[in-house]
Structure formats: C-alpha cells, structure tokens
Amino acid sequence: MSASSADTAETPVKHVRLDATDTVVTATRALEVGQDVEGVTTTALIPSGHKIATAHIPEGGEIRKYGQIIGYAYAAIAPGDHVHTHNCAFAATDHAYEFGTDLRPVAPATGDTFMGYLRDNGRVGTRNYIAVVTSVNCSATAARRIAESFGPEELAAYPNVDGVVAFVHGTGCGMAGDGDGFEALQRVMWGYAKHPNHAAVLMVGLGCEMNQIDWLLDAYGLKQGPTFQTMNIQNVAGLRRTIEMGVEKVRAMLPVANEAVRTPCPVSELMVALQCGGSDAWSGITANPALGYACDLLVARGGTGVLAETPEIYGAEHLLTRRAADRATGDRLVGLIEWWKDYTDRNRGSMDNNPSPGNKAGGLTTILEKSLGAAAKGGTTPLVGVYKYAEEVRAKGFTFMDSPGYDPASVTGQIAGGCNLVCFTTGRGSAFGSKPAPTIKVATNSALFAKMTEDMDVNAGTILSGETSVEEKGREIYELFLRVASGEMSKSEAQGLGDYEFVPWQIGAVM
C-alpha cells in the first residue's frame, strides 16, 4: 500500500495504491471534481473508499486492483473517472489454477498460553456454557423457555458457568432424510453437542420430525450421561411437561458444569473463525490483512484459523490454491467453487449477487474485488485443509470451510467445526455476536470505530492513517485472542449478542 508521492505528512493522504500494475487507486476521503490524483484530475465527485481511474481503460478492458482483475469496463474509462458499478462490469473468472507454488511456512514459535477449560476428551474450551439444542423448529419454544428459566440470581451460585443457552432453528423437518441438507444439519447438531465450550448439553426434539435425535446418536456414537441428555415433546406428553422436565435436567447439570476451572493451555488449542461482514473498501486494506497477520501468528504457535464464505473467495481462489499444501487440498477448494457456480446457475442467480448494497456504498463494486480483500483474512501460511460445512476441523494451521457468505449461517458452521473463538471484521458496522464462541469485532476505519465504540474491539483504521502498521495491528488482534480466550468479554459478548445468531445453512428443497 502506498500513497501518492505528492502527499506529505502535512497533507492528509488522498488515496492509496495497492499494486504498481493497478489501473485504479482508492480515495481515502471524499474528493471534489478537479482534484489531482497521481497526475490525473478527478472528473466527478469521488466518495471516500471509492475508486479513481489512473489510466485510460478501453471498452471491455481490464480494471485492476490488488494486482488482479476486479472487472471490465462497460465503456471507455478516462483517467480521473469514478470507477464503480456504473462502468465496471462483472464477468466470470477463468483461472488456470496453480497448486502449491506459493508455500510460505512460518517459523514455529512457542511460549504463549491462555486460560482455558480442558475437557476430558483433550479439547479445550474458551467458555463454559450449558446448551439446549433443538432438532427441529417445533421444539424451539420449549428450548427457549428452558434456557430462560435460569436467570442471574440462580446462576450466581455457579460462577464457573457462563450461562444456559438455547440453540434453536427453523428447519429439521420438511426436508429429505439424506443428502447435503440433512447431512449438514446433523453435522451442526453434532458439532454443538460436542463443542468444547459446552460443559453440558440437553437436546430437545418433537418426536416425529425428519431430523431424528436417535439417528444423530447412532451416527456419531453419542451416549447419554450426566452432562448429555435428550428428550422429545411427544414422548414426555406435551410442551409444559417438557419444559418442566428440561429445567430439572439442566438444574442437575449446573453443579457438574461448575466444577470446571480454567487452567493454562497452549495456543495450539485455539481455533479461530475468520469472518467479515458489512465490508467496505477498507476491509481488504486494513482489517483483513491485520487479521491475516494475527492468523499467521496463531498458526506459528500450532493454532488453527478457519476461513469460510465460499462465495466471498470467488475470484481469489487461485491465490489460495497456490498456497495448498498438496494437490488434493487444492482440488477440494476448486471443487467447492465449481459447486457454487452450479448452485447459483440452478437457482438463476449470479456469483456477483454478493456484494450487498451496503458493500457497494462502501466502495466495493464486484464480487471479484470483495473476494480479493476477504481472502486476506487467511494470512500467508499454507492451506492445510478444506472442509465441508460444519465438518469437524482436524488439521492444525490455516484451513477453509465451505459456507454461504451469510454471516450467521457461516459462523454457525465454523463453530460446529470446532472454532472456540470468532474474529469478525466490518467496515459498515455489523452488529454480530455469537455463542458459545465469543466474537471479537475489528473496525476497518476510524470513523466507524468512533461511531460504534461500544461494539468494536479493535480499530484497524489506524493503519490507514499511518499510526500503526498491518503487523502491529495484527499482533494487537492476536494478543486480544489470548485475553478473550482466557475469559475477558468482547464487546459483542458483553451486550449479550449470540442468542439469535445460530442459523444452520438450509440446503435443498423445503418439502
């Protein structure tokens, strides 16, 4: 990232250039008509975060940012023109993939620890919840009322328990009993039932649904015991009795859950979901690269970063295949991209349906531009694993999980896969939080951080102002990982977010 040579310490930086081959630069503040930018004169009002052409681009010509193609000119674009949705067209990518040609392993580092909950199976939690998990929408009310029965006064007697949380959803029936959708929901339920941030789990169903609890128990070898119980409304004989019995079961779990205590644990037991939402033009310039550096620090210490949102790496996946540890890993990633192309075609959509209106208002134009910035969250280390939605992540290092770009559904899959911490970058101001894994929020720009100080944990806008480097901000984020993993509340967690953000990805027909 560089600024115009005309800019000085006394003159606020007007724009940034990301690569010498780019045909556009990004305005760091609103520019009027007639402003000089790298020797060209602006021909229109340029909003902050939006792009300015610095060279003539013929009709159909490539528009380049990050040293990559982000779109093609609808008509000839003159130097100084505003480049955005009115003159930058999306076109499907056709990359010649390379595999393993950009492998940059980090030097191993040791010594860092966090205070976590070591479980009997060897996994480590960063929180200590009791979960009430539903198999179907029909048991959602029962689950919520069970969880709501435990208020602050009763829970005060169990200081090591973070709370009783209901994980409810709107599916589980009216679906095929096999295939992608059913298997994804079963993986989500299994992932939450076995999550290291849960000390105990009560699973509640209706009884006649397609998503049978007994099938889950058989498929994953789950056994009932003091800290894992199941029940069905129809078997118990109604909603009221189900709630009463559920409260009794959770009340018996509380003393057992309270026995858990935090102990020093290696950073290798941290698994962080790498997320972004409400992105703007600064996401790929400040917060995402900083999170990528934090991911590199985590990986160097044996930890795991999990990138997701497959539609939001489309157009950047060729950069990730170059980092694939082996050909099979790279092929799995390409296979996901091909699945999504077919998925959008079948549903008469386009991969360019993402970015959202808010993304575009913030300066992003095409999915290619958004993806190139989003992929930066994954840092620079080798890609060592590619996983299905909500599949258990077993590899240590930088990994990828298939998911939609819809934040609640994507994070639900990452948490089900084992993530015990979430880091979420935002430029427009997403009000997201998650349970049982707490969310750390990183603002891409200082204006957002000042406006939503109660919601944002880290201000990456200081990178743009030159006050900090990407590396310094990345280390700040990494150190916050350790503090939050040890029990410090993130700002979204302190506000109680996470009770309504459990959204399993619903794939396939609703019948």
C-alpha positions as CSV (number, residue, x, y, z in Angstrom):
1,M,0.0,0.0,0.0
2,S,1.4,3.4,-0.9
3,A,0.2,7.0,-1.2
4,S,0.9,9.5,-3.9
5,S,4.4,10.9,-3.8
6,A,2.7,14.4,-3.7
7,D,1.2,13.6,-0.3
8,T,3.2,14.7,2.8
9,A,2.9,14.5,6.5
10,E,1.3,17.9,6.5
11,T,-1.2,17.0,3.7
12,P,-3.7,14.2,4.6
13,V,-3.3,11.2,2.3
14,K,-5.9,11.4,-0.5
15,H,-5.7,7.9,-1.9
16,V,-3.9,4.6,-1.7
17,R,-2.4,2.4,-4.5
18,L,-2.2,-1.3,-3.7
19,D,-0.1,-2.6,-6.6
20,A,2.0,-0.9,-9.3
21,T,0.0,-2.7,-12.0
22,D,-3.3,-1.4,-10.8
23,T,-5.4,0.9,-13.1
24,V,-7.3,2.4,-10.1
25,V,-6.5,3.9,-6.7
26,T,-8.8,4.3,-3.7
27,A,-9.8,7.6,-2.3
28,T,-9.2,7.9,1.5
29,R,-11.6,10.8,1.7
30,A,-14.3,12.4,-0.5
31,L,-12.7,14.2,-3.4
32,E,-14.3,17.1,-5.4
33,V,-14.1,17.5,-9.2
34,G,-10.7,18.8,-10.3
35,Q,-8.5,17.2,-7.6
36,D,-5.1,16.0,-8.6
37,V,-4.5,12.2,-8.1
38,E,-1.2,10.8,-9.3
39,G,-1.1,13.3,-12.1
40,V,-4.7,12.9,-13.3
41,T,-7.6,15.1,-12.5
42,T,-10.8,13.8,-11.0
43,T,-13.8,14.2,-13.3
44,A,-16.5,13.5,-10.8
45,L,-17.2,13.6,-7.0
46,I,-15.3,10.5,-5.6
47,P,-16.8,9.3,-2.3
48,S,-14.4,8.0,0.4
49,G,-13.4,4.4,-0.3
50,H,-14.3,4.6,-4.0
51,K,-12.0,4.1,-6.9
52,I,-10.4,6.5,-9.4
53,A,-9.0,5.5,-12.8
54,T,-5.4,6.5,-13.1
55,A,-5.0,5.3,-16.7
56,H,-7.2,5.1,-19.8
57,I,-9.2,1.8,-19.8
58,P,-10.8,0.9,-23.2
59,E,-14.2,-0.5,-23.5
60,G,-14.0,-4.2,-22.4
61,G,-10.6,-3.5,-20.8
62,E,-9.4,-5.0,-17.5
63,I,-9.9,-3.0,-14.4
64,R,-7.2,-4.0,-11.9
65,K,-6.8,-3.6,-8.1
66,Y,-4.6,-5.7,-5.7
67,G,-2.7,-6.5,-8.9
68,Q,-5.7,-8.6,-10.0
69,I,-8.7,-8.2,-12.3
70,I,-11.8,-6.9,-10.5
71,G,-14.0,-6.2,-13.5
72,Y,-14.2,-4.9,-17.1
73,A,-15.1,-1.5,-18.5
74,Y,-18.6,-1.2,-19.8
75,A,-17.4,1.7,-21.9
76,A,-14.1,3.5,-22.2
77,I,-13.0,5.0,-18.9
78,A,-10.9,8.1,-18.8
79,P,-8.1,8.9,-16.3
80,G,-9.7,10.6,-13.3
81,D,-13.1,9.0,-13.8
82,H,-15.0,7.5,-10.9
83,V,-14.9,3.7,-11.3
84,H,-17.9,1.9,-9.8
85,T,-21.0,-0.1,-10.6
86,H,-22.0,2.3,-13.4
87,N,-18.9,1.5,-15.5
88,C,-17.3,-1.7,-14.1
89,A,-18.8,-4.9,-15.2
90,F,-18.5,-8.3,-13.6
91,A,-17.5,-11.3,-15.7
92,A,-17.0,-14.9,-14.6
93,T,-13.4,-15.9,-13.9
94,D,-11.5,-18.5,-15.8
95,H,-8.3,-19.1,-13.9
96,A,-5.5,-21.5,-14.8
97,Y,-5.0,-22.9,-11.3
98,E,-1.6,-23.5,-9.8
99,F,-1.1,-25.7,-6.8
100,G,1.5,-25.3,-4.0
101,T,3.5,-22.7,-5.9
102,D,3.3,-20.1,-3.0
103,L,4.1,-22.0,0.1
104,R,5.4,-19.8,2.9
105,P,5.5,-21.7,6.2
106,V,6.1,-19.6,9.3
107,A,8.9,-20.3,11.8
108,P,7.4,-22.2,14.7
109,A,7.0,-20.2,17.9
110,T,6.2,-21.3,21.4
111,G,5.6,-20.0,24.9
112,D,2.2,-18.3,24.6
113,T,-0.7,-19.8,26.6
114,F,-4.3,-18.9,27.5
115,M,-6.5,-19.9,30.4
116,G,-9.0,-22.4,29.0
117,Y,-11.2,-25.3,30.1
118,L,-9.5,-28.6,29.5
119,R,-12.2,-31.2,28.7
120,D,-12.0,-35.0,29.4
121,N,-11.5,-35.7,25.6
122,G,-8.5,-33.4,25.4
123,R,-10.2,-30.5,23.7
124,V,-10.1,-27.0,25.2
125,G,-12.9,-24.5,25.7
126,T,-12.8,-20.8,26.0
127,R,-16.2,-20.6,27.6
128,N,-18.3,-22.9,29.9
129,Y,-21.9,-23.0,28.8
130,I,-24.8,-25.4,29.2
131,A,-26.5,-25.8,25.8
132,V,-30.1,-26.6,25.0
133,V,-30.0,-27.8,21.3
134,T,-33.1,-28.4,19.2
135,S,-33.5,-31.0,16.4
136,V,-36.5,-29.2,14.8
137,N,-38.3,-25.8,14.8
138,C,-41.2,-27.5,16.6
139,S,-39.1,-27.8,19.8
140,A,-37.8,-24.2,19.7
141,T,-40.2,-22.7,22.2
142,A,-39.5,-25.5,24.7
143,A,-35.8,-25.0,24.4
144,R,-36.0,-21.2,24.8
145,R,-38.3,-21.5,27.8
146,I,-36.0,-24.0,29.4
147,A,-33.0,-21.7,29.0
148,E,-34.9,-18.6,30.1
149,S,-35.8,-20.3,33.4
150,F,-32.2,-19.7,34.6
151,G,-31.8,-16.1,35.5
152,P,-28.8,-14.2,37.0
153,E,-29.9,-14.9,40.6
154,E,-29.8,-18.7,40.2
155,L,-26.7,-18.7,38.0
156,A,-24.8,-16.6,40.6
157,A,-24.5,-19.7,42.6
158,Y,-22.4,-21.3,39.8
159,P,-19.7,-18.7,39.0
160,N,-17.9,-21.0,36.6
161,V,-20.9,-21.4,34.3
162,D,-21.2,-18.7,31.6
163,G,-24.9,-19.3,31.1
164,V,-27.7,-21.6,29.7
165,V,-28.2,-21.0,26.0
166,A,-30.9,-22.3,23.6
167,F,-29.7,-23.0,20.1
168,V,-32.9,-23.1,18.0
169,H,-33.5,-23.0,14.3
170,G,-36.3,-23.1,11.6
171,T,-35.7,-26.4,10.0
172,G,-35.3,-30.1,10.8
173,C,-38.5,-31.3,9.0
174,G,-40.0,-30.8,5.6
175,M,-36.7,-31.9,4.2
176,A,-35.1,-35.0,2.6
177,G,-33.8,-37.6,5.0
178,D,-30.4,-37.8,3.3
179,G,-28.3,-35.6,1.0
180,D,-26.4,-32.3,1.5
181,G,-29.1,-30.5,3.6
182,F,-29.8,-33.3,6.1
183,E,-26.1,-34.2,6.5
184,A,-25.2,-30.5,7.1
185,L,-27.8,-30.2,9.8
186,Q,-26.7,-33.4,11.5
187,R,-23.1,-32.1,11.5
188,V,-24.2,-28.8,13.1
189,M,-26.1,-30.6,15.8
190,W,-23.1,-33.0,16.5
191,G,-20.7,-30.1,16.5
192,Y,-22.7,-28.1,19.0
193,A,-23.4,-31.2,21.1
194,K,-19.6,-32.0,21.4
195,H,-18.3,-28.4,21.4
196,P,-15.5,-27.8,23.9
197,N,-17.2,-24.5,25.0
198,H,-20.2,-26.6,26.3
199,A,-19.9,-28.2,29.7
200,A,-23.2,-30.0,29.3
201,V,-25.9,-30.4,26.6
202,L,-29.7,-31.0,26.6
203,M,-31.1,-31.9,23.2
204,V,-34.8,-31.4,22.7
205,G,-36.9,-32.7,19.8
206,L,-40.6,-33.1,18.9
207,G,-40.6,-36.8,18.1
208,C,-41.9,-37.2,14.5
209,E,-39.5,-34.9,12.7
210,M,-37.3,-35.9,9.8
211,N,-34.2,-35.0,11.8
212,Q,-34.4,-37.7,14.4
213,I,-32.3,-37.3,17.5
214,D,-31.8,-41.1,17.8
215,W,-30.3,-41.1,14.3
216,L,-27.8,-38.5,15.4
217,L,-26.8,-40.5,18.4
218,D,-26.3,-43.6,16.3
219,A,-24.4,-41.9,13.6
220,Y,-21.9,-40.1,15.9
221,G,-21.8,-42.6,18.8
222,L,-23.2,-40.1,21.3
223,K,-24.1,-41.6,24.7
224,Q,-26.4,-40.1,27.3
225,G,-25.0,-39.4,30.7
226,P,-25.0,-36.7,33.5
227,T,-23.8,-34.0,31.1
228,F,-25.6,-35.1,27.9
229,Q,-29.4,-35.7,27.9
230,T,-32.1,-35.9,25.2
231,M,-35.9,-35.7,25.2
232,N,-38.9,-35.5,22.8
233,I,-42.0,-33.4,23.4
234,Q,-44.3,-36.2,22.2
235,N,-42.7,-38.8,24.5
236,V,-42.8,-36.6,27.5
237,A,-46.5,-35.8,26.8
238,G,-46.6,-32.1,25.9
239,L,-44.9,-28.8,25.9
240,R,-45.5,-27.8,29.6
241,R,-44.1,-31.1,31.0
242,T,-41.2,-31.0,28.5
243,I,-40.2,-27.5,29.8
244,E,-40.5,-28.7,33.4
245,M,-38.5,-31.8,32.8
246,G,-35.9,-29.9,30.8
247,V,-35.5,-27.4,33.7
248,E,-35.0,-30.3,36.1
249,K,-32.3,-31.8,33.8
250,V,-30.4,-28.6,33.4
251,R,-30.6,-27.8,37.1
252,A,-28.9,-31.2,37.8
253,M,-26.2,-30.3,35.2
254,L,-25.3,-27.0,36.8
255,P,-23.2,-28.3,39.8
256,V,-21.3,-30.6,37.4
257,A,-20.6,-27.8,34.9
258,N,-19.5,-25.5,37.7
259,E,-16.7,-27.9,38.6
260,A,-14.8,-26.8,35.5
261,V,-12.0,-24.4,36.1
262,R,-9.6,-22.5,33.8
263,T,-6.0,-23.8,33.6
264,P,-3.1,-22.7,31.4
265,C,-3.5,-24.2,27.9
266,P,-1.2,-23.9,24.8
267,V,-2.2,-21.6,22.0
268,S,-2.3,-24.7,19.7
269,E,-5.7,-25.4,21.2
270,L,-7.2,-22.2,19.8
271,M,-9.3,-22.5,16.7
272,V,-10.4,-19.1,15.4
273,A,-13.2,-18.5,12.9
274,L,-12.0,-15.8,10.4
275,Q,-15.1,-13.7,9.4
276,C,-16.1,-10.4,7.8
277,G,-19.4,-8.8,7.3
278,G,-20.7,-5.3,6.4
279,S,-17.5,-5.0,4.4
280,D,-16.3,-1.8,2.7
281,A,-13.3,-0.8,0.6
282,W,-11.0,-0.7,3.6
283,S,-11.7,-4.3,4.7
284,G,-9.1,-5.6,2.3
285,I,-6.7,-2.8,3.0
286,T,-6.7,-2.6,6.8
287,A,-8.6,-5.0,9.0
288,N,-8.5,-8.2,6.8
289,P,-4.7,-8.1,6.3
290,A,-4.2,-7.4,10.0
291,L,-6.4,-10.4,10.9
292,G,-4.4,-12.3,8.4
293,Y,-1.2,-11.4,10.2
294,A,-2.8,-12.5,13.5
295,C,-3.7,-15.8,11.9
296,D,-0.1,-16.2,10.9
297,L,1.0,-15.7,14.5
298,L,-1.6,-18.2,15.6
299,V,-0.5,-20.8,13.1
300,A,3.1,-20.3,14.1
301,R,2.1,-21.4,17.6
302,G,0.3,-24.5,16.4
303,G,-3.2,-23.0,16.4
304,T,-5.8,-23.1,13.7
305,G,-7.5,-20.4,11.6
306,V,-10.7,-21.3,9.7
307,L,-11.6,-19.1,6.7
308,A,-15.1,-19.6,5.2
309,E,-17.7,-18.0,3.0
310,T,-17.0,-19.7,-0.3
311,P,-18.9,-17.1,-2.5
312,E,-16.6,-14.5,-1.0
313,I,-13.4,-16.1,-2.2
314,Y,-14.7,-16.5,-5.7
315,G,-12.2,-14.6,-7.9
316,A,-9.4,-15.0,-5.3
317,E,-9.4,-18.8,-5.0
318,H,-6.5,-19.1,-7.4
319,L,-4.4,-17.3,-4.8
320,L,-5.4,-19.9,-2.2
321,T,-4.7,-22.9,-4.5
322,R,-1.2,-21.6,-4.8
323,R,-0.9,-22.0,-1.0
324,A,-2.4,-25.5,-0.9
325,A,-0.1,-27.9,1.0
326,D,-0.9,-30.6,-1.6
327,R,-2.8,-31.1,-4.8
328,A,-5.7,-32.9,-3.1
329,T,-6.3,-29.9,-0.8
330,G,-6.2,-27.5,-3.8
331,D,-8.6,-29.7,-5.8
332,R,-11.1,-29.8,-2.9
333,L,-11.2,-26.0,-2.9
334,V,-11.7,-25.8,-6.6
335,G,-14.5,-28.4,-6.3
336,L,-16.3,-26.1,-3.9
337,I,-16.1,-23.2,-6.3
338,E,-17.5,-25.4,-9.1
339,W,-20.3,-26.5,-6.8
340,W,-21.2,-22.9,-6.0
341,K,-21.2,-21.9,-9.7
342,D,-23.7,-24.8,-10.4
343,Y,-25.7,-23.9,-7.3
344,T,-26.2,-20.3,-8.4
345,D,-26.9,-21.3,-12.0
346,R,-29.6,-23.8,-10.9
347,N,-31.2,-21.1,-8.8
348,R,-30.9,-18.4,-11.6
349,G,-28.6,-16.3,-9.5
350,S,-25.1,-14.9,-10.0
351,M,-21.9,-15.1,-8.0
352,D,-22.0,-11.3,-8.3
353,N,-25.2,-11.1,-6.3
354,N,-22.8,-10.6,-3.4
355,P,-21.6,-7.8,-2.7
356,S,-24.6,-6.2,-0.9
357,P,-25.9,-2.7,-1.3
358,G,-24.1,-1.7,1.8
359,N,-20.8,-3.1,0.5
360,K,-21.3,-1.1,-2.7
361,A,-22.0,2.1,-0.8
362,G,-18.7,1.5,1.0
363,G,-16.8,1.4,-2.3
364,L,-16.8,-2.3,-3.3
365,T,-18.0,-2.9,-6.9
366,T,-17.9,-6.6,-7.8
367,I,-17.6,-9.9,-6.0
368,L,-14.1,-10.2,-7.5
369,E,-13.0,-7.0,-5.7
370,K,-14.7,-8.1,-2.5
371,S,-13.2,-11.6,-2.6
372,L,-9.6,-10.4,-3.1
373,G,-10.0,-8.3,0.1
374,A,-11.8,-11.0,2.0
375,A,-9.2,-13.7,1.3
376,A,-6.6,-11.6,3.1
377,K,-8.1,-12.7,6.4
378,G,-6.3,-16.0,5.9
379,G,-2.8,-14.6,6.1
380,T,0.1,-16.1,4.2
381,T,0.7,-19.7,5.6
382,P,0.0,-22.9,3.7
383,L,-3.6,-24.1,3.2
384,V,-3.6,-27.4,5.0
385,G,-7.3,-28.5,5.0
386,V,-10.6,-27.9,3.2
387,Y,-13.8,-28.9,4.9
388,K,-17.5,-29.4,4.3
389,Y,-19.9,-27.1,6.1
390,A,-19.9,-27.8,9.8
391,E,-17.4,-30.7,9.4
392,E,-15.0,-31.2,12.3
393,V,-11.8,-29.4,11.6
394,R,-8.9,-31.7,12.5
395,A,-5.9,-30.1,10.8
396,K,-3.7,-27.5,12.7
397,G,-2.9,-24.4,10.6
398,F,-4.7,-22.3,8.1
399,T,-7.9,-24.1,6.8
400,F,-11.0,-23.4,4.8
401,M,-14.6,-24.4,5.4
402,D,-17.4,-24.3,2.8
403,S,-20.2,-22.0,3.7
404,P,-22.5,-19.3,2.3
405,G,-21.5,-15.7,2.7
406,Y,-24.4,-15.0,5.1
407,D,-22.6,-14.4,8.3
408,P,-24.9,-16.2,10.9
409,A,-25.0,-19.4,8.8
410,S,-21.3,-19.2,8.1
411,V,-20.3,-18.8,11.7
412,T,-22.7,-21.5,12.8
413,G,-20.8,-23.9,10.6
414,Q,-17.4,-22.7,11.8
415,I,-18.4,-23.1,15.5
416,A,-19.8,-26.6,14.7
417,G,-16.5,-27.4,13.2
418,G,-14.8,-26.7,16.5
419,C,-13.9,-22.9,16.5
420,N,-13.8,-21.7,20.1
421,L,-13.2,-18.1,19.1
422,V,-14.5,-15.8,16.3
423,C,-12.9,-12.7,14.8
424,F,-15.1,-10.6,12.7
425,T,-14.0,-7.6,10.6
426,T,-16.5,-4.9,9.5
427,G,-16.4,-1.6,7.7
428,R,-20.1,-0.7,7.7
429,G,-20.8,-1.7,11.2
430,S,-22.2,-5.2,11.6
431,A,-23.9,-5.9,14.9
432,F,-23.0,-9.6,15.1
433,G,-22.1,-11.8,18.1
434,S,-22.0,-15.5,18.7
435,K,-22.3,-18.2,21.3
436,P,-20.8,-20.4,22.6
437,A,-17.7,-19.0,20.9
438,P,-17.3,-15.2,21.6
439,T,-16.8,-12.8,18.7
440,I,-14.1,-10.1,18.6
441,K,-15.0,-7.2,16.2
442,V,-12.4,-5.3,14.2
443,A,-13.4,-2.0,12.6
444,T,-11.8,-1.2,9.2
445,N,-11.8,2.5,9.6
446,S,-11.6,5.1,12.4
447,A,-14.9,6.8,11.6
448,L,-16.8,3.5,12.2
449,F,-14.8,2.8,15.4
450,A,-15.7,6.3,16.8
451,K,-19.3,5.9,15.8
452,M,-19.7,2.3,17.2
453,T,-17.2,2.3,20.0
454,E,-19.5,0.1,22.2
455,D,-19.5,-2.6,19.5
456,M,-15.9,-2.6,18.2
457,D,-13.0,-4.2,20.0
458,V,-10.2,-3.1,17.6
459,N,-9.7,-0.1,15.4
460,A,-7.8,-1.0,12.2
461,G,-8.3,2.4,10.8
462,T,-5.0,3.5,12.3
463,I,-3.3,1.5,9.6
464,L,-4.8,3.9,7.0
465,S,-3.7,7.0,9.0
466,G,-0.2,5.6,9.3
467,E,-0.3,5.4,13.1
468,T,0.2,1.6,13.1
469,S,1.4,-1.0,10.6
470,V,-0.6,-4.0,9.5
471,E,1.8,-6.1,11.5
472,E,1.4,-4.1,14.7
473,K,-2.4,-4.2,14.4
474,G,-2.2,-7.9,13.7
475,R,-0.2,-8.5,16.9
476,E,-2.8,-6.4,18.8
477,I,-5.6,-8.7,17.5
478,Y,-3.6,-11.8,18.3
479,E,-3.0,-10.7,21.9
480,L,-6.7,-10.0,22.2
481,F,-7.3,-13.6,21.1
482,L,-5.5,-14.7,24.2
483,R,-7.3,-12.4,26.6
484,V,-10.8,-13.1,25.3
485,A,-10.0,-16.9,25.2
486,S,-9.0,-16.5,28.8
487,G,-12.3,-15.0,29.8
488,E,-12.2,-11.3,29.0
489,M,-15.5,-10.3,27.5
490,S,-15.5,-9.0,23.9
491,K,-17.9,-6.0,23.4
492,S,-20.5,-8.0,21.5
493,E,-20.4,-10.7,24.2
494,A,-20.9,-8.0,26.9
495,Q,-24.0,-6.9,25.1
496,G,-25.5,-10.4,25.1
497,L,-25.3,-11.0,21.4
498,G,-25.4,-14.6,20.2
499,D,-28.7,-15.9,21.3
500,Y,-30.3,-15.4,17.8
501,E,-27.3,-15.9,15.5
502,F,-27.5,-19.8,15.5
503,V,-28.5,-20.3,11.8
504,P,-27.8,-23.7,10.2
505,W,-27.4,-23.5,6.5
506,Q,-30.5,-24.8,4.9
507,I,-29.5,-26.6,1.6
508,G,-32.0,-28.1,-0.7
509,A,-35.8,-28.1,-1.2
510,V,-38.3,-27.4,1.6
511,M,-41.0,-30.0,1.2
